[in-house]
Amino acid sequence: MSGIVIAAVVTAVAATLIWGTVILRRAAAPDRRMLILCFLFQLPMSVAAFRLVRLPLDGAVHALLGDSAAYPWVRMFYAPITEEPAKVWPLLLPWIAARVARANASHVAAALGLGFGVGEMGLIADFINRDPANAGHAWYEYSGFIGERFMVCLVHGLFAAMTILGWKCWRIGWAGGLALAMMLHFALNFPIAPARLGWFGTDTVLVGTLLSLWNAAFFIAAAMVLLIHDRRMAGLSPGDHAATCPKCSRTFQHALLPLNLGLWRLERCPHCRRCPRYRRCRRCPPHRRCRPFPHRRRRPCRRLHPRRWSHRRRRFPSCRRCHRRTRC
């Protein structure tokens, strides 16, 4: 087995486990079966779109334009035109379309993009494996392939999210969302043609670094949209993210990117301008988010201090919503 095949398998398994776990944990329980089906339906779509649509289209365009200077630029439109409709075809199924709503639009898009990205790994790995110059390399030497394909799995979810959000949440409709997804996909692939024409120089390391940074920028944008701004992008309320400052007893909204200290989070109160520590209650139900409360110190364990338990438990703070104390 060649090294690129092993690298593709390792990347596909890692992306499926990591991104799939994140998507399923953030989604509601009734939607998880639908998300798994969306992922499975998208696995062969990259190969199908390339073999059945892209190759015949390229043959017709090449017969029309030949090897002219416009031919490399026209080829850049193949991927947006053929891949974006292929990502959202499961929405044509009535059982899936009836269950897609504003609240789970980003989760469905992430599942569709993940399935398409995992299937695309096999297609690109086949292209690399057919090149005799790549024979004899170990799988860990394809670190660029592994990092790029791992990020692209989430970027494909960003493109699919534009179509679904345009259909369910925005006024532009599904056609406008699909056009926006094609534009973003074209912007992602745009530096490839100038790099092949030598516009960025002849240093392959520099060109590869610039292309990697461009892909990383789209990956950060996809993470922001799908994992952080999922409810805001759908026009929904971000939920109960209010906290009560233990110093001035006034409420304020959580920061978007607070300082995470592991078990605690450090946020600055906009009223008293202090930075108390906060910790979430672990006994609240998963569907209810309790307001964080300041963590002062741990209470004694019941097994170690059975007699002093009733006397010392009052010293420790409780959750401001469910009035329960922290675990040991």
C-alpha positions in Angstrom: 0.0 0.0 0.0 1.4 3.4 -1.0 2.1 6.2 1.4 -0.6 8.5 0.0 -3.3 5.9 0.5 -2.3 5.5 4.1 -2.2 9.2 4.6 -5.7 9.5 3.0 -7.1 6.8 5.3 -5.5 8.4 8.4 -6.8 11.8 7.5 -10.3 10.5 6.7 -10.6 8.6 10.0 -9.3 11.6 12.0 -11.6 14.1 10.3 -14.6 11.9 10.7 -13.9 11.2 14.4 -13.0 14.8 15.3 -15.4 16.8 13.2 -18.2 14.2 13.4 -18.0 14.2 17.2 -18.1 18.0 17.4 -21.1 18.1 15.0 -23.1 15.4 16.8 -22.4 16.8 20.3 -23.6 20.3 19.2 -26.7 18.9 17.5 -30.0 17.9 19.1 -30.6 14.2 19.7 -33.5 13.9 17.2 -31.3 15.4 14.4 -28.4 13.0 14.8 -29.8 10.3 12.6 -30.4 12.8 9.8 -26.9 14.2 10.1 -25.4 10.7 9.9 -27.4 10.0 6.7 -26.3 13.3 5.2 -22.7 12.4 5.9 -23.1 9.0 4.2 -25.0 10.3 1.2 -22.1 12.7 0.5 -19.3 10.2 0.5 -19.5 9.2 -3.2 -20.6 12.6 -4.5 -17.1 14.1 -5.1 -16.1 11.2 -7.4 -19.6 11.2 -9.1 -19.4 14.9 -9.7 -15.9 14.6 -11.2 -16.5 11.6 -13.4 -20.0 12.2 -14.6 -20.1 16.0 -14.8 -16.7 17.6 -14.7 -14.9 15.4 -17.2 -17.6 15.7 -20.0 -17.7 19.5 -19.3 -14.0 19.8 -19.6 -14.0 17.9 -22.9 -16.6 20.2 -24.4 -14.8 23.4 -23.2 -11.4 22.1 -24.4 -12.9 21.4 -27.8 -14.3 24.9 -28.0 -11.3 26.9 -26.7 -8.4 24.6 -27.3 -5.1 25.4 -25.6 -5.8 29.2 -25.6 -4.9 31.5 -22.8 -8.5 31.6 -21.6 -8.7 27.8 -21.1 -6.8 27.7 -17.6 -9.0 30.5 -16.3 -12.2 28.8 -17.5 -11.2 25.6 -15.7 -11.4 27.4 -12.4 -15.1 27.5 -12.6 -15.5 23.7 -12.8 -15.3 23.0 -9.1 -17.8 25.7 -7.9 -20.3 24.9 -10.6 -20.2 21.1 -10.3 -19.5 20.6 -6.5 -21.8 23.0 -4.8 -25.0 21.6 -6.2 -23.7 18.1 -5.5 -23.3 19.0 -1.8 -26.9 19.9 -1.2 -28.7 17.2 -3.2 -29.8 15.3 -0.1 -32.1 18.3 0.7 -34.2 17.2 -2.3 -35.3 14.2 -0.2 -38.6 15.0 1.6 -37.6 13.3 4.8 -34.5 15.4 5.2 -35.9 18.6 3.8 -38.8 18.5 6.3 -36.3 18.3 9.2 -34.0 21.1 8.2 -34.8 24.3 10.1 -33.1 27.5 11.2 -31.8 26.0 14.4 -30.0 23.0 12.8 -29.0 24.6 9.4 -25.3 24.9 10.3 -25.2 21.4 11.7 -26.7 19.9 8.5 -24.3 22.0 6.4 -21.3 20.8 8.4 -22.4 17.1 8.0 -22.8 17.5 4.3 -19.4 19.2 3.9 -17.7 16.6 6.1 -19.0 13.8 3.9 -18.1 15.5 0.7 -14.6 16.3 2.0 -13.9 12.8 3.2 -15.0 11.5 -0.2 -12.8 14.0 -2.0 -9.7 12.7 -0.1 -10.0 9.4 -2.0 -10.2 11.2 -5.3 -7.2 13.4 -4.7 -5.2 10.5 -3.3 -5.9 8.6 -6.5 -4.5 11.5 -8.6 -1.4 11.6 -6.5 -0.9 7.9 -6.5 -1.0 7.8 -10.3 2.0 10.1 -10.6 5.2 8.1 -10.7 7.2 10.9 -9.1 5.3 10.4 -5.8 6.2 6.7 -5.6 8.3 5.6 -2.6 7.3 8.2 -0.1 6.2 7.3 3.4 2.7 8.4 4.5 4.0 10.9 7.1 5.8 12.8 4.3 2.4 13.9 3.0 1.9 16.3 5.9 0.7 19.1 3.5 -2.0 16.8 2.1 -3.1 15.7 5.6 -3.3 19.3 7.0 -5.1 20.7 3.9 -7.6 17.9 3.6 -8.4 18.0 7.3 -9.2 21.8 7.1 -11.1 21.5 3.8 -13.6 19.1 5.4 -14.9 22.0 7.5 -14.5 24.5 4.6 -16.9 22.5 2.5 -19.3 22.8 5.3 -19.0 26.6 5.1 -19.9 26.5 1.4 -22.9 24.2 2.0 -24.0 26.5 4.9 -24.3 29.4 2.5 -26.9 27.5 0.5 -28.8 26.2 3.4 -28.8 29.5 5.3 -29.9 31.3 2.2 -32.8 28.8 1.8 -34.0 28.8 5.4 -32.8 32.0 7.1 -31.9 34.7 4.7 -33.9 36.6 2.1 -31.7 35.7 -0.8 -33.3 32.2 -1.1 -31.6 29.0 -2.1 -30.5 30.4 -5.4 -28.8 33.3 -3.8 -27.2 31.1 -1.2 -26.0 28.7 -3.9 -24.5 31.6 -5.9 -22.8 32.8 -2.7 -21.4 29.4 -2.1 -20.0 29.2 -5.6 -18.4 32.6 -5.2 -16.7 31.6 -2.0 -15.5 28.3 -3.6 -14.1 30.3 -6.5 -12.3 32.6 -4.1 -10.7 29.6 -2.4 -9.4 28.1 -5.7 -8.5 31.4 -7.3 -4.8 31.5 -6.2 -4.2 28.0 -7.8 -4.2 29.2 -11.4 -1.8 32.2 -10.9 0.5 29.8 -8.9 0.6 27.4 -11.9 1.3 30.3 -14.3 4.3 31.4 -12.2 2.8 34.6 -10.9 4.1 33.9 -7.3 7.6 33.0 -8.4 9.4 29.8 -8.9 10.1 29.0 -5.3 7.8 26.0 -4.6 8.1 26.3 -0.8 7.0 29.9 -0.8 4.1 29.1 -3.2 3.0 26.2 -1.0 3.2 28.3 2.1 1.0 31.1 0.6 -1.6 28.6 -0.6 -1.6 27.0 2.9 -2.2 30.3 4.6 -5.0 31.1 2.2 -6.7 27.7 3.0 -6.1 28.4 6.7 -8.0 31.7 6.4 -11.0 30.0 5.0 -10.7 27.3 7.7 -10.9 30.0 10.4 -13.9 31.5 8.7 -15.6 28.2 8.6 -14.9 27.5 12.3 -16.3 30.9 13.2 -19.5 30.4 11.1 -20.2 26.8 11.9 -19.0 26.4 15.5 -19.3 29.9 17.0 -21.8 32.0 15.1 -24.1 29.1 14.2 -27.2 30.5 15.9 -26.3 34.2 15.1 -25.9 33.3 11.4 -29.4 31.7 11.4 -30.9 34.8 13.0 -31.7 33.1 16.3 -30.9 34.2 19.8 -27.5 33.0 21.0 -29.2 31.6 24.1 -28.7 32.2 27.8 -25.2 33.5 28.0 -25.7 36.0 30.8 -23.5 35.9 33.9 -23.8 37.6 37.2 -20.7 39.3 38.5 -19.9 38.2 42.1 -18.3 41.6 42.9 -21.1 44.0 41.8 -24.0 41.6 41.4 -24.9 43.0 38.0 -25.5 40.8 34.9 -23.6 41.0 31.6 -23.3 38.9 28.5 -20.5 36.5 28.0 -17.6 37.4 25.8 -17.2 35.7 22.5 -13.7 34.5 23.2 -13.1 34.4 27.0 -9.9 33.3 28.6 -10.3 29.6 29.3 -8.4 28.3 32.3 -9.6 24.7 32.0 -12.2 24.3 34.7 -12.8 28.0 35.0 -13.2 30.9 32.6 -11.9 34.4 33.3 -14.0 37.3 32.0 -14.0 41.0 32.7 -17.1 42.6 34.0 -18.0 45.7 32.0 -19.6 47.4 35.1 -17.0 47.1 37.8 -14.1 46.3 35.5 -13.0 43.3 37.5 -12.1 39.8 36.3 -13.7 37.1 38.5 -13.4 33.4 37.8 -16.5 31.5 36.6 -17.4 27.9 36.6 -20.4 26.1 35.2 -22.7 23.9 37.3 -22.2 20.2 36.5 -25.5 19.0 37.9 -27.8 21.0 35.6 -29.5 19.1 32.7 -27.6 19.2 29.4 -30.4 21.2 27.7 -30.3 23.9 30.3 -27.4 26.2 30.7 -26.9 27.5 34.2 -25.4 30.8 34.7 -21.7 30.5 35.7 -20.9 31.2 39.3 -17.7 32.2 41.0 -15.6 29.3 42.2 -14.2 29.9 45.7 -12.9 26.6 46.8 -13.9 22.9 46.6 -16.1 21.4 49.2 -15.0 18.4 51.2 -15.7 14.9 49.8 -18.6 13.0 51.5 -16.5 9.9 51.7 -13.6 11.6 53.4 -15.7 13.9 55.7 -19.0 12.1 56.4 -19.6 13.9 59.7 -18.7 17.4 58.8 -20.6 17.3 55.5 -23.8 19.0 56.8 -21.8 21.7 58.5 -19.5 22.7 55.7 -21.7 22.4 52.6 -23.3 25.8 53.2 -20.0 27.6 52.7 -19.8 26.8 49.1 -21.7 28.7 46.3 -24.6 27.2 44.4 -25.7 27.7 40.8 -27.8 30.8 40.4 -30.4 29.0 38.3 -31.0 25.6 39.7 -29.7 26.3 43.2 -27.4 23.3 43.3 -23.9 23.1 44.6 -20.9 21.9 42.7 -19.7 18.4 42.8 -16.7 17.3 44.8 
